[in-house]
């Protein structure tokens, strides 16, 4: 008989076996230590990355059908931690068998790219979403502005309607990258600029 604990992960409640909880806690502590060891990641950004990581783990648990009285077991925790990896891209522990196939690219979501902005990041975000050069997007927006007032209103509406990519998870989604530990760490490092 195994002991079952109730935990909160990513603002969701889960029932988890004690050995799975110890494994998950060890992974999160190891991840936190590697993130802190990376050069110059401030504590606030590190906490934000950890929140995003916990939310992603909770999403993966829910995708695996956990909920409705089902309990998270050690096998699911192992699969999730292997899928997410570590922030520096190195495996947490040597894996006996790694998949050779490349991961499928995630579907992009539209966000304003505030890191590459000139005014509000609308053109940079649209260029990223449409896979075009940002200069071309800015020229097209300038032509629309010069051609009439519709271009101005399109820009303003996009500015209001399109959310800004703030968290590392949103930046991963904006670039069509899977929300993995390595990608979260990559975008947390870009925030310190």
RAFENNOR-V774981 format. One record per pair of residues at least 12 apart in sequence whose ideal C-beta (glycine too) atoms are under 6 Angstrom apart, sorted by the first residue. I is the first residue (numbers start at 1). GAP is how many residues later the second one is. D is the distance in Angstrom with one decimal. If there is no record, write none. Layout:
<<I & GAP & D> <I & GAP & D>>
//
This chain:
<<2 & 15 & 4.9> <3 & 15 & 4.2> <4 & 13 & 5.9> <4 & 67 & 5.7> <5 & 16 & 5.2> <9 & 45 & 5.3> <9 & 49 & 4.8> <10 & 44 & 4.4> <10 & 45 & 3.8> <10 & 48 & 3.1> <12 & 46 & 4.6> <14 & 58 & 5.4> <15 & 56 & 4.7> <16 & 56 & 4.1> <17 & 54 & 6.0> <17 & 56 & 5.4> <19 & 55 & 5.2> <20 & 52 & 5.4> <20 & 53 & 5.5> <20 & 54 & 4.5> <20 & 57 & 4.5> <23 & 51 & 6.0> <23 & 54 & 5.0> <24 & 53 & 5.0> <27 & 54 & 4.7> <34 & 52 & 5.6> <34 & 53 & 5.2> <34 & 54 & 5.9> <35 & 52 & 5.0> <40 & 152 & 5.7> <41 & 147 & 5.8> <45 & 143 & 4.8> <45 & 146 & 5.4> <48 & 119 & 6.0> <49 & 119 & 5.5> <49 & 135 & 5.1> <49 & 139 & 4.6> <52 & 115 & 5.6> <52 & 116 & 5.6> <52 & 117 & 4.1> <52 & 132 & 5.6> <56 & 123 & 4.8> <57 & 23 & 5.8> <60 & 20 & 4.9> <64 & 12 & 5.7> <84 & 96 & 5.2> <84 & 97 & 4.7> <85 & 95 & 5.4> <85 & 96 & 4.8> <85 & 97 & 5.4> <86 & 95 & 5.3> <87 & 94 & 5.0> <87 & 98 & 3.2> <89 & 93 & 4.5> <103 & 75 & 5.7> <105 & 71 & 5.3> <106 & 70 & 5.3> <106 & 72 & 5.1> <108 & 21 & 5.7> <108 & 68 & 4.1> <109 & 64 & 4.3> <110 & 19 & 4.5> <110 & 52 & 5.7> <111 & 14 & 5.4> <111 & 52 & 5.8> <111 & 54 & 3.7> <111 & 59 & 5.7> <111 & 63 & 4.3> <112 & 13 & 4.3> <112 & 50 & 5.1> <112 & 52 & 4.6> <113 & 12 & 4.4> <113 & 15 & 5.5> <114 & 50 & 5.0> <120 & 39 & 4.8> <122 & 33 & 5.9> <122 & 36 & 4.7> <122 & 37 & 5.5> <123 & 14 & 4.3> <123 & 15 & 4.6> <123 & 18 & 5.3> <128 & 46 & 6.0> <168 & 16 & 4.5> <168 & 19 & 3.8> <168 & 20 & 4.9> <171 & 16 & 4.1>>
//
